[in-house]
Amino acid sequence: MGNRCSDYYGLIFNCPIGFESLDCGYKRIRQLPLKERISYVNILTEAKKKNLIKKHQKCLLVREKKTLFHESQ
């Protein structure tokens, strides 16, 4: 599977961690009605989509490091 923006459309429905962070870039989008979420994402430029994806990936990396077994917890 490639790394296309459409591969990340699932993020408009929920957070893969289970709960979104306070500064989640998708938080506002997820508050929209379903059809509006899809329309909103479809009209974003590729650059804006890629920016959202980068923010998501960064957040995911940080949150994945915070496991039950992480020594800082």
All heavy atoms as a GROMACS GRO file, in nm:
protein
  605
    1MET      N    1   0.085  -0.118   0.000
    1MET     CA    2   0.000   0.000   0.000
    1MET      C    3   0.089   0.124   0.000
    1MET      O    4   0.187   0.131   0.072
    1MET     CB    5  -0.090  -0.003   0.124
    1MET     CG    6  -0.181   0.119   0.133
    1MET     SD    7  -0.284   0.118   0.280
    1MET     CE    8  -0.423   0.026   0.220
    2GLY      N    9   0.051   0.220  -0.080
    2GLY     CA   10   0.127   0.344  -0.088
    2GLY      C   11   0.097   0.436   0.028
    2GLY      O   12   0.017   0.405   0.115
    3ASN      N   13   0.159   0.548   0.028
    3ASN     CA   14   0.138   0.647   0.133
    3ASN      C   15   0.056   0.763   0.075
    3ASN      O   16   0.103   0.875   0.065
    3ASN     CB   17   0.272   0.695   0.188
    3ASN     CG   18   0.256   0.772   0.317
    3ASN    OD1   19   0.151   0.769   0.379
    3ASN    ND2   20   0.360   0.840   0.356
    4ARG      N   21  -0.067   0.732   0.035
    4ARG     CA   22  -0.156   0.833  -0.023
    4ARG      C   23  -0.237   0.899   0.088
    4ARG      O   24  -0.266   0.838   0.191
    4ARG     CB   25  -0.251   0.768  -0.122
    4ARG     CG   26  -0.182   0.698  -0.238
    4ARG     CD   27  -0.284   0.626  -0.324
    4ARG     NE   28  -0.373   0.542  -0.244
    4ARG     CZ   29  -0.365   0.410  -0.236
    4ARG    NH1   30  -0.272   0.346  -0.303
    4ARG    NH2   31  -0.449   0.341  -0.163
    5CYS      N   32  -0.277   1.023   0.063
    5CYS     CA   33  -0.360   1.094   0.161
    5CYS      C   34  -0.489   1.019   0.188
    5CYS      O   35  -0.539   1.018   0.300
    5CYS     CB   36  -0.389   1.236   0.113
    5CYS     SG   37  -0.243   1.342   0.109
    6SER      N   38  -0.544   0.954   0.086
    6SER     CA   39  -0.669   0.881   0.104
    6SER      C   40  -0.654   0.763   0.200
    6SER      O   41  -0.753   0.716   0.255
    6SER     CB   42  -0.724   0.834  -0.030
    6SER     OG   43  -0.634   0.747  -0.094
    7ASP      N   44  -0.532   0.718   0.221
    7ASP     CA   45  -0.508   0.609   0.317
    7ASP      C   46  -0.540   0.653   0.460
    7ASP      O   47  -0.554   0.569   0.548
    7ASP     CB   48  -0.362   0.563   0.313
    7ASP     CG   49  -0.324   0.495   0.182
    7ASP    OD1   50  -0.416   0.452   0.108
    7ASP    OD2   51  -0.204   0.485   0.154
    8TYR      N   52  -0.552   0.782   0.482
    8TYR     CA   53  -0.571   0.837   0.616
    8TYR      C   54  -0.712   0.887   0.642
    8TYR      O   55  -0.739   0.949   0.743
    8TYR     CB   56  -0.471   0.950   0.641
    8TYR     CG   57  -0.328   0.899   0.645
    8TYR    CD1   58  -0.254   0.888   0.530
    8TYR    CD2   59  -0.270   0.860   0.766
    8TYR    CE1   60  -0.123   0.840   0.533
    8TYR    CE2   61  -0.142   0.812   0.770
    8TYR     CZ   62  -0.068   0.802   0.653
    8TYR     OH   63   0.059   0.753   0.656
    9TYR      N   64  -0.806   0.861   0.549
    9TYR     CA   65  -0.943   0.910   0.566
    9TYR      C   66  -1.009   0.857   0.692
    9TYR      O   67  -1.096   0.921   0.748
    9TYR     CB   68  -1.028   0.875   0.444
    9TYR     CG   69  -1.028   0.983   0.338
    9TYR    CD1   70  -0.909   1.042   0.295
    9TYR    CD2   71  -1.146   1.027   0.282
    9TYR    CE1   72  -0.908   1.139   0.198
    9TYR    CE2   73  -1.145   1.124   0.184
    9TYR     CZ   74  -1.027   1.180   0.143
    9TYR     OH   75  -1.027   1.278   0.048
   10GLY      N   76  -0.969   0.742   0.739
   10GLY     CA   77  -1.026   0.686   0.861
   10GLY      C   78  -1.007   0.776   0.982
   10GLY      O   79  -1.085   0.769   1.078
   11LEU      N   80  -0.909   0.863   0.977
   11LEU     CA   81  -0.882   0.953   1.089
   11LEU      C   82  -0.991   1.057   1.109
   11LEU      O   83  -1.001   1.117   1.215
   11LEU     CB   84  -0.747   1.021   1.071
   11LEU     CG   85  -0.626   0.927   1.075
   11LEU    CD1   86  -0.500   1.001   1.037
   11LEU    CD2   87  -0.613   0.862   1.211
   12ILE      N   88  -1.076   1.078   1.008
   12ILE     CA   89  -1.186   1.174   1.026
   12ILE      C   90  -1.298   1.113   1.109
   12ILE      O   91  -1.388   1.182   1.152
   12ILE     CB   92  -1.241   1.229   0.892
   12ILE    CG1   93  -1.311   1.122   0.810
   12ILE    CG2   94  -1.131   1.297   0.814
   12ILE    CD1   95  -1.382   1.174   0.686
   13PHE      N   96  -1.291   0.982   1.136
   13PHE     CA   97  -1.394   0.913   1.214
   13PHE      C   98  -1.354   0.894   1.360
   13PHE      O   99  -1.435   0.913   1.449
   13PHE     CB  100  -1.429   0.779   1.151
   13PHE     CG  101  -1.478   0.795   1.010
   13PHE    CD1  102  -1.397   0.759   0.904
   13PHE    CD2  103  -1.602   0.849   0.984
   13PHE    CE1  104  -1.440   0.775   0.774
   13PHE    CE2  105  -1.646   0.866   0.853
   13PHE     CZ  106  -1.564   0.828   0.748
   14ASN      N  107  -1.230   0.854   1.383
   14ASN     CA  108  -1.183   0.839   1.522
   14ASN      C  109  -1.032   0.828   1.528
   14ASN      O  110  -0.965   0.812   1.428
   14ASN     CB  111  -1.249   0.718   1.589
   14ASN     CG  112  -1.224   0.589   1.518
   14ASN    OD1  113  -1.117   0.567   1.463
   14ASN    ND2  114  -1.323   0.502   1.514
   15CYS      N  115  -0.983   0.836   1.649
   15CYS     CA  116  -0.839   0.827   1.676
   15CYS      C  117  -0.801   0.680   1.693
   15CYS      O  118  -0.867   0.607   1.767
   15CYS     CB  119  -0.807   0.904   1.804
   15CYS     SG  120  -0.636   0.887   1.858
   16PRO      N  121  -0.693   0.636   1.630
   16PRO     CA  122  -0.653   0.496   1.644
   16PRO      C  123  -0.605   0.460   1.786
   16PRO      O  124  -0.603   0.343   1.822
   16PRO     CB  125  -0.540   0.479   1.542
   16PRO     CG  126  -0.492   0.616   1.514
   16PRO     CD  127  -0.607   0.708   1.537
   17ILE      N  128  -0.571   0.559   1.866
   17ILE     CA  129  -0.528   0.534   2.004
   17ILE      C  130  -0.649   0.510   2.094
   17ILE      O  131  -0.640   0.447   2.197
   17ILE     CB  132  -0.443   0.652   2.058
   17ILE    CG1  133  -0.318   0.672   1.974
   17ILE    CG2  134  -0.408   0.635   2.205
   17ILE    CD1  135  -0.217   0.560   1.983
   18GLY      N  136  -0.764   0.561   2.054
   18GLY     CA  137  -0.885   0.543   2.133
   18GLY      C  138  -0.942   0.673   2.185
   18GLY      O  139  -1.061   0.687   2.204
   19PHE      N  140  -0.856   0.770   2.208
   19PHE     CA  141  -0.901   0.903   2.251
   19PHE      C  142  -0.803   1.005   2.194
   19PHE      O  143  -0.682   0.983   2.193
   19PHE     CB  144  -0.909   0.915   2.403
   19PHE     CG  145  -0.779   0.889   2.473
   19PHE    CD1  146  -0.695   0.993   2.507
   19PHE    CD2  147  -0.740   0.760   2.506
   19PHE    CE1  148  -0.574   0.970   2.570
   19PHE    CE2  149  -0.619   0.736   2.570
   19PHE     CZ  150  -0.536   0.841   2.602
   20GLU      N  151  -0.858   1.113   2.144
   20GLU     CA  152  -0.774   1.213   2.080
   20GLU      C  153  -0.706   1.304   2.182
   20GLU      O  154  -0.759   1.326   2.290
   20GLU     CB  155  -0.856   1.296   1.981
   20GLU     CG  156  -0.972   1.368   2.042
   20GLU     CD  157  -1.075   1.414   1.942
   20GLU    OE1  158  -1.067   1.378   1.824
   20GLU    OE2  159  -1.166   1.488   1.982
   21SER      N  160  -0.591   1.354   2.144
   21SER     CA  161  -0.521   1.449   2.229
   21SER      C  162  -0.592   1.584   2.220
   21SER      O  163  -0.669   1.609   2.127
   21SER     CB  164  -0.375   1.463   2.185
   21SER     OG  165  -0.369   1.517   2.055
   22LEU      N  166  -0.566   1.672   2.315
   22LEU     CA  167  -0.631   1.802   2.317
   22LEU      C  168  -0.596   1.886   2.194
   22LEU      O  169  -0.678   1.966   2.148
   22LEU     CB  170  -0.593   1.878   2.444
   22LEU     CG  171  -0.642   1.816   2.574
   22LEU    CD1  172  -0.588   1.893   2.694
   22LEU    CD2  173  -0.793   1.809   2.578
   23ASP      N  174  -0.477   1.867   2.140
   23ASP     CA  175  -0.434   1.946   2.025
   23ASP      C  176  -0.441   1.869   1.892
   23ASP      O  177  -0.376   1.905   1.795
   23ASP     CB  178  -0.293   2.000   2.047
   23ASP     CG  179  -0.190   1.890   2.063
   23ASP    OD1  180  -0.228   1.774   2.086
   23ASP    OD2  181  -0.070   1.920   2.051
   24CYS      N  182  -0.524   1.768   1.888
   24CYS     CA  183  -0.537   1.685   1.768
   24CYS      C  184  -0.585   1.769   1.650
   24CYS      O  185  -0.684   1.843   1.661
   24CYS     CB  186  -0.636   1.572   1.794
   24CYS     SG  187  -0.667   1.471   1.647
   25GLY      N  188  -0.517   1.758   1.538
   25GLY     CA  189  -0.554   1.830   1.418
   25GLY      C  190  -0.686   1.785   1.358
   25GLY      O  191  -0.749   1.857   1.281
   26TYR      N  192  -0.729   1.666   1.394
   26TYR     CA  193  -0.854   1.612   1.342
   26TYR      C  194  -0.974   1.637   1.434
   26TYR      O  195  -1.087   1.607   1.399
   26TYR     CB  196  -0.841   1.460   1.319
   26TYR     CG  197  -0.756   1.426   1.201
   26TYR    CD1  198  -0.618   1.410   1.213
   26TYR    CD2  199  -0.812   1.410   1.075
   26TYR    CE1  200  -0.539   1.380   1.103
   26TYR    CE2  201  -0.734   1.379   0.964
   26TYR     CZ  202  -0.598   1.364   0.980
   26TYR     OH  203  -0.520   1.334   0.872
   27LYS      N  204  -0.949   1.691   1.551
   27LYS     CA  205  -1.055   1.709   1.651
   27LYS      C  206  -1.173   1.790   1.596
   27LYS      O  207  -1.288   1.748   1.608
   27LYS     CB  208  -0.998   1.776   1.776
   27LYS     CG  209  -1.093   1.780   1.891
   27LYS     CD  210  -1.023   1.830   2.016
   27LYS     CE  211  -1.111   1.808   2.135
   27LYS     NZ  212  -1.037   1.816   2.258
   28ARG      N  213  -1.145   1.905   1.537
   28ARG     CA  214  -1.252   1.989   1.482
   28ARG      C  215  -1.325   1.918   1.369
   28ARG      O  216  -1.446   1.927   1.356
   28ARG     CB  217  -1.194   2.120   1.427
   28ARG     CG  218  -1.189   2.232   1.523
   28ARG     CD  219  -1.157   2.363   1.455
   28ARG     NE  220  -1.167   2.354   1.309
   28ARG     CZ  221  -1.093   2.419   1.223
   28ARG    NH1  222  -1.003   2.503   1.264
   28ARG    NH2  223  -1.107   2.405   1.094
   29ILE      N  224  -1.250   1.848   1.286
   29ILE     CA  225  -1.310   1.776   1.173
   29ILE      C  226  -1.406   1.669   1.225
   29ILE      O  227  -1.516   1.653   1.172
   29ILE     CB  228  -1.200   1.712   1.084
   29ILE    CG1  229  -1.112   1.821   1.024
   29ILE    CG2  230  -1.263   1.626   0.975
   29ILE    CD1  231  -0.986   1.769   0.957
   30ARG      N  232  -1.367   1.597   1.330
   30ARG     CA  233  -1.451   1.490   1.384
   30ARG      C  234  -1.580   1.542   1.447
   30ARG      O  235  -1.672   1.465   1.469
   30ARG     CB  236  -1.372   1.410   1.487
   30ARG     CG  237  -1.261   1.328   1.425
   30ARG     CD  238  -1.191   1.245   1.531
   30ARG     NE  239  -1.071   1.186   1.475
   30ARG     CZ  240  -0.951   1.192   1.532
   30ARG    NH1  241  -0.935   1.254   1.649
   30ARG    NH2  242  -0.848   1.136   1.476
   31GLN      N  243  -1.587   1.669   1.477
   31GLN     CA  244  -1.708   1.727   1.536
   31GLN      C  245  -1.812   1.762   1.431
   31GLN      O  246  -1.927   1.788   1.464
   31GLN     CB  247  -1.671   1.850   1.618
   31GLN     CG  248  -1.588   1.816   1.739
   31GLN     CD  249  -1.532   1.937   1.812
   31GLN    OE1  250  -1.539   2.048   1.763
   31GLN    NE2  251  -1.477   1.914   1.930
   32LEU      N  252  -1.772   1.762   1.305
   32LEU     CA  253  -1.865   1.793   1.196
   32LEU      C  254  -1.956   1.673   1.168
   32LEU      O  255  -1.916   1.558   1.193
   32LEU     CB  256  -1.787   1.826   1.068
   32LEU     CG  257  -1.698   1.949   1.070
   32LEU    CD1  258  -1.612   1.953   0.943
   32LEU    CD2  259  -1.780   2.075   1.084
   33PRO      N  260  -2.076   1.698   1.112
   33PRO     CA  261  -2.158   1.585   1.067
   33PRO      C  262  -2.082   1.505   0.961
   33PRO      O  263  -1.995   1.560   0.891
   33PRO     CB  264  -2.281   1.654   1.006
   33PRO     CG  265  -2.286   1.789   1.070
   33PRO     CD  266  -2.142   1.827   1.095
   34LEU      N  267  -2.114   1.380   0.948
   34LEU     CA  268  -2.039   1.288   0.862
   34LEU      C  269  -2.018   1.341   0.720
   34LEU      O  270  -1.904   1.344   0.671
   34LEU     CB  271  -2.110   1.152   0.857
   34LEU     CG  272  -2.044   1.046   0.772
   34LEU    CD1  273  -1.904   1.016   0.821
   34LEU    CD2  274  -2.127   0.921   0.772
   35LYS      N  275  -2.123   1.383   0.653
   35LYS     CA  276  -2.109   1.430   0.515
   35LYS      C  277  -2.019   1.552   0.507
   35LYS      O  278  -1.943   1.568   0.412
   35LYS     CB  279  -2.245   1.461   0.454
   35LYS     CG  280  -2.325   1.337   0.421
   35LYS     CD  281  -2.456   1.373   0.355
   35LYS     CE  282  -2.535   1.248   0.323
   35LYS     NZ  283  -2.663   1.280   0.256
   36GLU      N  284  -2.026   1.638   0.607
   36GLU     CA  285  -1.942   1.759   0.608
   36GLU      C  286  -1.795   1.724   0.630
   36GLU      O  287  -1.707   1.791   0.576
   36GLU     CB  288  -1.990   1.856   0.714
   36GLU     CG  289  -2.121   1.923   0.679
   36GLU     CD  290  -2.167   2.022   0.784
   36GLU    OE1  291  -2.083   2.093   0.842
   36GLU    OE2  292  -2.289   2.027   0.809
   37ARG      N  293  -1.768   1.622   0.708
   37ARG     CA  294  -1.628   1.578   0.729
   37ARG      C  295  -1.566   1.538   0.596
   37ARG      O  296  -1.455   1.578   0.563
   37ARG     CB  297  -1.622   1.456   0.821
   37ARG     CG  298  -1.656   1.479   0.961
   37ARG     CD  299  -1.644   1.350   1.037
   37ARG     NE  300  -1.744   1.344   1.141
   37ARG     CZ  301  -1.757   1.246   1.226
   37ARG    NH1  302  -1.677   1.142   1.221
   37ARG    NH2  303  -1.852   1.248   1.317
   38ILE      N  304  -1.640   1.455   0.524
   38ILE     CA  305  -1.589   1.405   0.397
   38ILE      C  306  -1.571   1.519   0.298
   38ILE      O  307  -1.466   1.530   0.233
   38ILE     CB  308  -1.684   1.296   0.341
   38ILE    CG1  309  -1.682   1.175   0.436
   38ILE    CG2  310  -1.642   1.255   0.201
   38ILE    CD1  311  -1.793   1.075   0.412
   39SER      N  312  -1.668   1.606   0.290
   39SER     CA  313  -1.659   1.722   0.200
   39SER      C  314  -1.541   1.811   0.237
   39SER      O  315  -1.466   1.857   0.151
   39SER     CB  316  -1.788   1.804   0.204
   39SER     OG  317  -1.894   1.730   0.153
   40TYR      N  318  -1.526   1.836   0.367
   40TYR     CA  319  -1.419   1.922   0.416
   40TYR      C  320  -1.282   1.867   0.375
   40TYR      O  321  -1.198   1.938   0.321
   40TYR     CB  322  -1.428   1.937   0.567
   40TYR     CG  323  -1.317   2.021   0.626
   40TYR    CD1  324  -1.324   2.160   0.623
   40TYR    CD2  325  -1.204   1.962   0.681
   40TYR    CE1  326  -1.222   2.237   0.675
   40TYR    CE2  327  -1.101   2.038   0.733
   40TYR     CZ  328  -1.110   2.175   0.731
   40TYR     OH  329  -1.009   2.251   0.781
   41VAL      N  330  -1.262   1.740   0.399
   41VAL     CA  331  -1.132   1.679   0.368
   41VAL      C  332  -1.111   1.675   0.217
   41VAL      O  333  -0.999   1.697   0.170
   41VAL     CB  334  -1.122   1.538   0.430
   41VAL    CG1  335  -0.997   1.466   0.382
   41VAL    CG2  336  -1.120   1.548   0.581
   42ASN      N  337  -1.216   1.652   0.142
   42ASN     CA  338  -1.202   1.646  -0.004
   42ASN      C  339  -1.161   1.779  -0.066
   42ASN      O  340  -1.097   1.780  -0.170
   42ASN     CB  341  -1.331   1.596  -0.068
   42ASN     CG  342  -1.348   1.447  -0.053
   42ASN    OD1  343  -1.251   1.374  -0.036
   42ASN    ND2  344  -1.471   1.401  -0.059
   43ILE      N  345  -1.197   1.890  -0.003
   43ILE     CA  346  -1.161   2.019  -0.062
   43ILE      C  347  -1.026   2.073  -0.012
   43ILE      O  348  -0.979   2.174  -0.063
   43ILE     CB  349  -1.272   2.125  -0.041
   43ILE    CG1  350  -1.293   2.155   0.106
   43ILE    CG2  351  -1.399   2.084  -0.111
   43ILE    CD1  352  -1.384   2.274   0.133
   44LEU      N  353  -0.967   2.006   0.086
   44LEU     CA  354  -0.834   2.048   0.132
   44LEU      C  355  -0.731   2.028   0.021
   44LEU      O  356  -0.740   1.933  -0.056
   44LEU     CB  357  -0.791   1.966   0.253
   44LEU     CG  358  -0.861   1.990   0.386
   44LEU    CD1  359  -0.809   1.892   0.491
   44LEU    CD2  360  -0.841   2.133   0.433
   45THR      N  361  -0.634   2.115   0.017
   45THR     CA  362  -0.524   2.096  -0.078
   45THR      C  363  -0.440   1.977  -0.033
   45THR      O  364  -0.445   1.936   0.084
   45THR     CB  365  -0.434   2.221  -0.083
   45THR    OG1  366  -0.372   2.238   0.046
   45THR    CG2  367  -0.512   2.345  -0.122
   46GLU      N  368  -0.365   1.922  -0.125
   46GLU     CA  369  -0.277   1.810  -0.090
   46GLU      C  370  -0.179   1.851   0.018
   46GLU      O  371  -0.149   1.773   0.109
   46GLU     CB  372  -0.203   1.758  -0.213
   46GLU     CG  373  -0.290   1.683  -0.311
   46GLU     CD  374  -0.351   1.556  -0.253
   46GLU    OE1  375  -0.277   1.471  -0.200
   46GLU    OE2  376  -0.474   1.543  -0.260
   47ALA      N  377  -0.131   1.974   0.013
   47ALA     CA  378  -0.036   2.023   0.114
   47ALA      C  379  -0.100   2.024   0.252
   47ALA      O  380  -0.037   1.984   0.350
   47ALA     CB  381   0.014   2.162   0.077
   48LYS      N  382  -0.225   2.068   0.261
   48LYS     CA  383  -0.293   2.072   0.391
   48LYS      C  384  -0.322   1.931   0.441
   48LYS      O  385  -0.312   1.904   0.561
   48LYS     CB  386  -0.421   2.154   0.382
   48LYS     CG  387  -0.393   2.302   0.368
   48LYS     CD  388  -0.520   2.384   0.367
   48LYS     CE  389  -0.483   2.533   0.355
   48LYS     NZ  390  -0.600   2.619   0.359
   49LYS      N  391  -0.358   1.842   0.351
   49LYS     CA  392  -0.380   1.702   0.390
   49LYS      C  393  -0.251   1.642   0.443
   49LYS      O  394  -0.250   1.576   0.547
   49LYS     CB  395  -0.430   1.620   0.271
   49LYS     CG  396  -0.572   1.649   0.231
   49LYS     CD  397  -0.611   1.567   0.109
   49LYS     CE  398  -0.746   1.607   0.056
   49LYS     NZ  399  -0.782   1.531  -0.065
   50LYS      N  400  -0.142   1.666   0.372
   50LYS     CA  401  -0.012   1.612   0.416
   50LYS      C  402   0.030   1.672   0.549
   50LYS      O  403   0.090   1.602   0.632
   50LYS     CB  404   0.093   1.637   0.308
   50LYS     CG  405   0.073   1.548   0.187
   50LYS     CD  406   0.176   1.574   0.079
   50LYS     CE  407   0.147   1.484  -0.040
   50LYS     NZ  408   0.244   1.500  -0.148
   51ASN      N  409  -0.001   1.797   0.573
   51ASN     CA  410   0.030   1.860   0.701
   51ASN      C  411  -0.047   1.793   0.815
   51ASN      O  412   0.009   1.766   0.922
   51ASN     CB  413   0.001   2.010   0.695
   51ASN     CG  414   0.049   2.083   0.817
   51ASN    OD1  415   0.158   2.057   0.867
   51ASN    ND2  416  -0.031   2.176   0.866
   52LEU      N  417  -0.176   1.768   0.793
   52LEU     CA  418  -0.256   1.697   0.894
   52LEU      C  419  -0.199   1.559   0.922
   52LEU      O  420  -0.190   1.516   1.038
   52LEU     CB  421  -0.401   1.681   0.846
   52LEU     CG  422  -0.500   1.788   0.879
   52LEU    CD1  423  -0.634   1.761   0.809
   52LEU    CD2  424  -0.522   1.800   1.028
   53ILE      N  425  -0.159   1.490   0.817
   53ILE     CA  426  -0.103   1.355   0.832
   53ILE      C  427   0.028   1.360   0.910
   53ILE      O  428   0.052   1.277   0.998
   53ILE     CB  429  -0.084   1.290   0.694
   53ILE    CG1  430  -0.221   1.261   0.632
   53ILE    CG2  431   0.000   1.163   0.703
   53ILE    CD1  432  -0.218   1.227   0.484
   54LYS      N  433   0.113   1.458   0.880
   54LYS     CA  434   0.240   1.472   0.953
   54LYS      C  435   0.214   1.495   1.102
   54LYS      O  436   0.281   1.437   1.187
   54LYS     CB  437   0.324   1.586   0.896
   54LYS     CG  438   0.393   1.552   0.768
   54LYS     CD  439   0.476   1.670   0.719
   54LYS     CE  440   0.533   1.642   0.583
   54LYS     NZ  441   0.610   1.756   0.530
   55LYS      N  442   0.117   1.581   1.134
   55LYS     CA  443   0.084   1.605   1.274
   55LYS      C  444   0.035   1.477   1.340
   55LYS      O  445   0.071   1.447   1.455
   55LYS     CB  446  -0.023   1.714   1.285
   55LYS     CG  447   0.027   1.852   1.256
   55LYS     CD  448  -0.085   1.954   1.269
   55LYS     CE  449  -0.037   2.093   1.235
   55LYS     NZ  450  -0.146   2.192   1.244
   56HIS      N  451  -0.047   1.401   1.268
   56HIS     CA  452  -0.097   1.275   1.322
   56HIS      C  453   0.018   1.178   1.348
   56HIS      O  454   0.026   1.116   1.454
   56HIS     CB  455  -0.198   1.212   1.226
   56HIS     CG  456  -0.220   1.067   1.251
   56HIS    ND1  457  -0.290   1.023   1.363
   56HIS    CD2  458  -0.180   0.956   1.184
   56HIS    CE1  459  -0.291   0.890   1.361
   56HIS    NE2  460  -0.226   0.848   1.255
   57GLN      N  461   0.108   1.164   1.252
   57GLN     CA  462   0.219   1.071   1.266
   57GLN      C  463   0.309   1.109   1.383
   57GLN      O  464   0.355   1.022   1.459
   57GLN     CB  465   0.298   1.063   1.136
   57GLN     CG  466   0.221   0.994   1.027
   57GLN     CD  467   0.288   1.001   0.892
   57GLN    OE1  468   0.365   1.093   0.863
   57GLN    NE2  469   0.257   0.906   0.805
   58LYS      N  470   0.334   1.238   1.400
   58LYS     CA  471   0.417   1.285   1.511
   58LYS      C  472   0.349   1.253   1.645
   58LYS      O  473   0.411   1.202   1.738
   58LYS     CB  474   0.442   1.435   1.499
   58LYS     CG  475   0.531   1.490   1.606
   58LYS     CD  476   0.556   1.639   1.586
   58LYS     CE  477   0.643   1.692   1.697
   58LYS     NZ  478   0.662   1.837   1.686
   59CYS      N  479   0.220   1.282   1.653
   59CYS     CA  480   0.143   1.254   1.775
   59CYS      C  481   0.146   1.104   1.806
   59CYS      O  482   0.166   1.064   1.920
   59CYS     CB  483  -0.001   1.303   1.757
   59CYS     SG  484  -0.110   1.266   1.896
   60LEU      N  485   0.126   1.023   1.702
   60LEU     CA  486   0.123   0.879   1.720
   60LEU      C  487   0.257   0.827   1.774
   60LEU      O  488   0.259   0.744   1.866
   60LEU     CB  489   0.089   0.812   1.588
   60LEU     CG  490   0.053   0.666   1.589
   60LEU    CD1  491  -0.066   0.638   1.680
   60LEU    CD2  492   0.025   0.617   1.448
   61LEU      N  493   0.366   0.877   1.721
   61LEU     CA  494   0.498   0.835   1.768
   61LEU      C  495   0.517   0.868   1.916
   61LEU      O  496   0.566   0.785   1.993
   61LEU     CB  497   0.609   0.901   1.686
   61LEU     CG  498   0.632   0.847   1.547
   61LEU    CD1  499   0.733   0.933   1.472
   61LEU    CD2  500   0.679   0.703   1.552
   62VAL      N  501   0.476   0.986   1.956
   62VAL     CA  502   0.489   1.029   2.095
   62VAL      C  503   0.402   0.942   2.185
   62VAL      O  504   0.447   0.893   2.289
   62VAL     CB  505   0.453   1.178   2.111
   62VAL    CG1  506   0.440   1.217   2.258
   62VAL    CG2  507   0.556   1.266   2.042
   63ARG      N  508   0.280   0.920   2.144
   63ARG     CA  509   0.187   0.846   2.228
   63ARG      C  510   0.220   0.697   2.235
   63ARG      O  511   0.194   0.632   2.336
   63ARG     CB  512   0.045   0.869   2.178
   63ARG     CG  513   0.005   1.015   2.201
   63ARG     CD  514  -0.128   1.048   2.143
   63ARG     NE  515  -0.233   1.001   2.233
   63ARG     CZ  516  -0.361   1.006   2.205
   63ARG    NH1  517  -0.402   1.054   2.090
   63ARG    NH2  518  -0.450   0.964   2.291
   64GLU      N  519   0.276   0.642   2.128
   64GLU     CA  520   0.314   0.501   2.129
   64GLU      C  521   0.428   0.477   2.228
   64GLU      O  522   0.439   0.368   2.283
   64GLU     CB  523   0.356   0.455   1.990
   64GLU     CG  524   0.240   0.429   1.899
   64GLU     CD  525   0.282   0.385   1.761
   64GLU    OE1  526   0.397   0.415   1.720
   64GLU    OE2  527   0.202   0.320   1.693
   65LYS      N  528   0.511   0.577   2.250
   65LYS     CA  529   0.622   0.563   2.345
   65LYS      C  530   0.573   0.561   2.489
   65LYS      O  531   0.642   0.517   2.579
   65LYS     CB  532   0.724   0.675   2.326
   65LYS     CG  533   0.800   0.661   2.197
   65LYS     CD  534   0.899   0.773   2.179
   65LYS     CE  535   0.970   0.758   2.046
   65LYS     NZ  536   1.062   0.869   2.021
   66LYS      N  537   0.451   0.612   2.511
   66LYS     CA  538   0.394   0.617   2.645
   66LYS      C  539   0.310   0.492   2.670
   66LYS      O  540   0.188   0.496   2.672
   66LYS     CB  541   0.309   0.742   2.662
   66LYS     CG  542   0.388   0.869   2.658
   66LYS     CD  543   0.299   0.989   2.677
   66LYS     CE  544   0.381   1.116   2.676
   66LYS     NZ  545   0.298   1.235   2.695
   67THR      N  546   0.376   0.380   2.688
   67THR     CA  547   0.306   0.256   2.714
   67THR      C  548   0.306   0.227   2.863
   67THR      O  549   0.373   0.294   2.942
   67THR     CB  550   0.373   0.138   2.640
   67THR    OG1  551   0.505   0.121   2.696
   67THR    CG2  552   0.381   0.162   2.492
   68LEU      N  553   0.234   0.127   2.902
   68LEU     CA  554   0.231   0.088   3.044
   68LEU      C  555   0.368   0.050   3.096
   68LEU      O  556   0.394   0.057   3.215
   68LEU     CB  557   0.135  -0.029   3.062
   68LEU     CG  558  -0.013   0.000   3.039
   68LEU    CD1  559  -0.092  -0.128   3.048
   68LEU    CD2  560  -0.063   0.100   3.140
   69PHE      N  561   0.456   0.008   3.006
   69PHE     CA  562   0.587  -0.042   3.048
   69PHE      C  563   0.698   0.060   3.030
   69PHE      O  564   0.814   0.030   3.052
   69PHE     CB  565   0.619  -0.170   2.972
   69PHE     CG  566   0.513  -0.273   2.988
   69PHE    CD1  567   0.426  -0.301   2.884
   69PHE    CD2  568   0.497  -0.340   3.108
   69PHE    CE1  569   0.326  -0.395   2.899
   69PHE    CE2  570   0.398  -0.436   3.124
   69PHE     CZ  571   0.312  -0.462   3.019
   70HIS      N  572   0.662   0.180   2.987
   70HIS     CA  573   0.764   0.283   2.966
   70HIS      C  574   0.819   0.325   3.101
   70HIS      O  575   0.746   0.349   3.195
   70HIS     CB  576   0.704   0.403   2.891
   70HIS     CG  577   0.807   0.493   2.835
   70HIS    ND1  578   0.862   0.596   2.906
   70HIS    CD2  579   0.869   0.493   2.714
   70HIS    CE1  580   0.952   0.658   2.832
   70HIS    NE2  581   0.957   0.598   2.714
   71GLU      N  582   0.950   0.336   3.112
   71GLU     CA  583   1.015   0.361   3.241
   71GLU      C  584   0.984   0.499   3.299
   71GLU      O  585   0.998   0.519   3.419
   71GLU     CB  586   1.166   0.342   3.230
   71GLU     CG  587   1.232   0.429   3.127
   71GLU     CD  588   1.378   0.392   3.105
   71GLU    OE1  589   1.404   0.280   3.062
   71GLU    OE2  590   1.464   0.476   3.134
   72SER      N  591   0.935   0.594   3.219
   72SER     CA  592   0.906   0.726   3.273
   72SER      C  593   0.770   0.733   3.342
   72SER      O  594   0.734   0.833   3.398
   72SER     CB  595   0.911   0.832   3.161
   72SER     OG  596   0.806   0.814   3.070
   73GLN      N  597   0.694   0.625   3.335
   73GLN     CA  598   0.560   0.626   3.396
   73GLN      C  599   0.563   0.561   3.532
   73GLN      O  600   0.630   0.475   3.566
   73GLN     CB  601   0.460   0.554   3.307
   73GLN     CG  602   0.436   0.632   3.183
   73GLN     CD  603   0.319   0.574   3.103
   73GLN    OE1  604   0.255   0.480   3.146
   73GLN    NE2  605   0.294   0.631   2.990
   0.00000   0.00000   0.00000
